[in-house]
Amino acid sequence: MQKSLKDVDAYIKAAPRMARGKLIEIRNIIKSIAPKAEERISYGMPYYSYKGRLAYFAYAKHHL
């Protein structure tokens, strides 16, 4: 995982092909539940903030 990625689109694009569908699914779930949450990269992974920390997600070698 690269900390230099600037946004969630770049993070998902840089992920292994097999993980991308699930990453998009997780992103869509978060956005549907918390549409006002601010989306950004923090600690090298997608981060959502709404009145504080809401959610992070990431991929690893054997899990999301």
C-alpha angles and dihedrals in degrees: 000000000000123000091199094071111118104206144009093261089058091046093054092044090053093049122098111277092244092058099046098083093053092044090053090047092052091047092051092049092052092046092049093050096041108024092167094055116118113240121214145129118271126170087001096299139086112283131187124201128191116156086337135335112343110166147341128192134184145165127241133180095277106014148023 
